[in-house]
């Protein structure tokens, strides 16, 4: 069966594979079938069948020597279109409708296949054309991805330093409990924290919110494994890096 749906877009299942391959490449991970199966939580046989179909559709190439998977130009464009719709859905669901991060991420997986290009463009305009998703990962548009600082692993921050949360990686986004924990404790792009303690012997670090208004002084302890999935900038970064949804978008939801 073709993995291209009506109108040339990949099917929902195919899009998930393309998005995951894109994520893994973005994290600098070699993408082979076994790792893709582990990441998606499916069997090796299921991945093999889907990869065969994606190769046949011209969306994925397989290196004959290393067996690594690469997106073709068509595959990359399809993955980027899907990610854009997913990211804009997350903004709409969290900042306009008011869902939590984890719930919005789950719902966005459905909406990313429902919006036409015209509707997607209108939502993008309403939201002020955010350069990233709510978790700080860049949104590609027209084949171009906004240039953003790479950032450092939060787990590498030194005790006594100030850090600005830059982004929550796609790997962290896959953990619903972690997303909920981060949102509830204000660990989100643009927020500044002092690193109070790094306790390597027990694998945790403690952060204290600074310049946070009512949340100033709030402390949160996070595991170093989880912190390694977040990216930060040292010191107090320019807040212009971080998108804020225009008030008109919120007002539109109350009319």
C-alpha positions in Angstrom: 0.0 0.0 0.0 1.3 3.5 -0.8 2.5 5.6 2.1 1.4 8.7 0.3 -2.1 9.9 1.3 -4.5 11.9 -0.9 -2.9 15.2 -2.1 0.7 13.8 -1.9 1.1 14.0 1.9 2.5 10.9 3.6 0.1 8.8 5.6 0.0 9.3 9.4 2.1 6.3 10.0 4.7 7.2 7.4 4.9 10.8 8.7 5.7 9.5 12.2 8.7 7.6 10.8 9.9 10.6 8.7 9.6 12.9 11.8 11.5 10.5 14.0 14.3 10.1 11.5 14.5 13.9 11.2 14.6 14.2 15.0 17.3 11.6 15.4 19.5 13.2 12.7 19.0 16.5 14.4 20.4 15.0 17.6 23.4 13.7 15.8 22.4 10.0 16.1 23.1 7.5 13.4 19.7 6.2 12.2 19.6 2.5 11.7 16.6 0.3 11.7 17.2 -1.2 15.2 17.5 2.3 16.8 14.4 3.5 14.9 12.5 0.5 16.2 13.6 1.2 19.8 12.7 4.9 19.5 9.2 4.2 18.1 8.6 1.2 20.4 7.8 -1.2 17.5 9.3 -4.4 16.3 12.3 -4.6 13.9 10.0 -6.4 11.4 7.5 -3.5 11.5 10.3 -1.0 10.9 11.8 -3.1 8.0 8.4 -3.2 6.3 7.8 0.5 6.6 11.3 1.5 5.5 10.9 -0.7 2.4 7.7 1.2 1.6 9.3 4.6 2.3 12.3 3.8 0.0 9.8 2.7 -2.7 8.0 6.1 -2.3 11.3 8.0 -2.7 11.1 9.4 0.8 14.1 7.5 2.4 17.4 6.2 1.2 19.4 3.3 2.9 23.2 3.5 2.7 24.4 0.2 1.2 27.5 0.0 3.5 26.4 1.4 6.8 22.6 0.6 6.5 21.9 4.1 7.9 18.7 5.8 6.9 18.7 9.2 5.3 15.7 11.3 4.3 15.6 12.2 0.6 14.8 15.8 -0.4 11.1 14.8 -0.7 11.2 13.0 2.7 12.8 15.9 4.4 10.3 18.3 3.0 7.4 16.1 4.1 8.9 15.7 7.6 9.3 19.5 7.9 5.8 20.2 6.8 4.5 17.8 9.4 6.6 19.2 12.1 5.5 22.7 11.3 1.8 21.7 11.6 2.6 19.8 14.9 4.5 22.8 16.4 1.8 25.3 15.5 -0.9 22.9 16.9 1.1 22.9 20.2 1.2 26.7 20.4 -2.6 26.8 19.6 -3.4 24.2 22.2 -1.2 25.5 25.0 -1.3 29.2 24.7 -4.7 29.8 23.2 -6.8 26.9 24.4 -4.9 26.3 27.6 -4.0 22.6 27.5 -0.9 21.3 29.3 2.3 20.5 27.5 1.9 16.7 27.6 -1.8 16.7 26.6 -1.1 19.2 23.8 1.7 17.1 22.4 -0.6 14.1 22.2 -3.4 16.1 20.6 -1.0 17.7 18.1 -0.1 14.3 16.8 -3.7 14.1 15.5 -4.0 17.7 14.3 -0.8 17.6 12.4 -2.5 15.5 9.8 -5.7 17.4 9.7 -4.8 21.0 8.7 -4.5 22.0 5.1 -1.7 24.3 4.0 -4.1 27.3 3.9 -5.3 26.7 7.5 -1.7 26.1 8.7 -0.6 29.5 7.2 -3.6 31.3 8.9 -2.8 29.7 12.3 0.9 30.6 11.8 -0.1 34.3 11.1 -2.5 34.3 14.1 0.3 33.0 16.4 2.8 35.6 15.2 4.9 33.2 13.2 6.7 31.6 16.1 10.3 30.6 15.2 10.1 27.6 17.5 7.6 25.2 19.0 6.6 25.9 22.6 9.5 23.7 23.7 12.1 25.8 21.8 12.7 23.5 18.7 13.0 25.5 15.5 10.1 25.5 13.0 11.1 25.2 9.4 9.3 27.3 6.8 9.6 27.1 3.0 12.6 24.8 3.3 14.5 27.0 5.7 15.0 26.5 9.4 15.6 29.6 11.7 19.2 29.8 13.0 19.2 29.3 16.7 22.0 28.9 19.3 22.9 25.3 19.7 23.0 25.6 23.5 24.6 23.3 26.1 23.3 20.4 28.0 21.6 21.6 31.2 23.3 18.7 33.0 26.7 20.4 32.2 25.9 23.6 34.1 28.1 24.4 37.1 26.8 25.1 40.6 26.5 28.8 41.3 25.9 29.8 37.7 22.9 31.3 36.1 21.4 29.6 33.0 18.5 30.3 30.6 16.5 27.4 29.4 16.8 27.3 25.6 14.9 24.2 24.5 13.4 20.9 25.5 14.8 18.3 23.0 12.5 16.1 20.9 13.7 13.2 22.9 12.4 14.8 26.1 9.2 15.6 24.4 8.5 11.9 24.0 8.3 11.6 27.8 4.8 12.8 28.9 5.6 12.7 32.6 8.8 14.7 32.1 6.9 17.3 30.0 4.3 17.7 32.8 7.0 18.0 35.4 8.9 20.7 33.5 5.8 22.7 32.8 4.6 22.5 36.4 8.0 23.8 37.6 8.4 26.5 35.1 11.4 24.9 33.3 10.6 26.3 29.9 12.4 28.3 27.2 13.3 31.8 28.3 13.2 31.1 32.0 16.3 31.9 34.0 17.5 29.7 36.9 20.4 29.7 39.3 22.1 26.3 39.6 22.0 25.8 43.4 23.6 22.4 43.5 24.9 19.6 41.3 24.9 16.3 43.2 26.6 13.9 40.9 26.8 11.2 43.5 23.0 10.9 43.5 22.5 12.1 39.9 20.5 15.3 40.5 20.8 19.0 40.2 18.8 21.7 42.0 17.7 24.9 40.2 16.3 28.1 41.7 14.1 30.4 39.5 15.4 34.0 39.2 13.8 37.0 37.6 10.5 35.1 37.6 8.1 37.5 39.3 5.7 35.5 41.5 7.8 32.3 40.8 11.1 34.0 41.9 12.9 31.7 44.3 11.0 28.5 43.4 13.4 25.5 43.6 13.2 22.4 41.5 15.4 19.3 41.6 15.8 17.4 38.4 17.7 14.2 37.5 20.9 14.7 35.5 19.6 12.1 32.9 16.6 14.3 32.3 18.6 17.5 32.4 20.9 16.1 29.7 17.8 16.2 27.4 17.4 20.0 27.9 19.5 22.7 26.3 20.5 26.0 28.1 22.5 29.2 27.5 24.9 30.4 30.1 23.8 33.5 31.9 20.7 35.6 31.3 20.0 35.3 27.6 18.3 37.9 25.4 14.6 37.4 25.9 14.1 38.4 22.2 15.1 34.8 21.4 11.9 33.5 22.9 8.5 33.8 21.3 5.4 35.1 23.0 2.0 34.6 21.4 0.3 37.9 20.5 -2.6 38.9 22.7 -4.9 38.9 19.6 -4.6 35.2 19.5 -5.8 34.8 23.0 -8.6 37.3 22.5 -9.7 35.4 19.4 -10.4 32.4 21.6 -12.7 34.3 24.0 -14.9 35.9 21.4 
